[in-house]
Amino acid sequence: MKPLKEKVSITLDEDIVQKIRELAENDERSFSQYINMVLKNHIKRQEISDQ
């Protein structure tokens, strides 16, 4: 069973959006998939550093 997803609306700087689009395309992921992956990795690193 796939994890539940929730739609959110955020505002990002234009240059950040463009860079994420490029990185996502290079990684063969959608914009949303790429942001989700980056945020998951960031959270994992934060949890490790908080230990």
FENBELMO-V901630 format. One record per backbone hydrogen bond with DSSP energy under -1.0 kcal/mol. NH is the residue of the N-H (numbers start at 0). CO is the residue of the C=O. Records with the same first field share a line. If there is no record, write none. Layout:
NH=CO, CO
//
This chain:
16=12
17=13
18=14
19=15
20=16
21=17
22=18
23=19
24=20
25=21
26=22
27=24
28=23
33=29
34=30
35=31
36=32
37=33
38=34
39=35
40=36
41=37
42=38
43=39
44=40
45=41
46=42
47=43
48=44
49=45
//
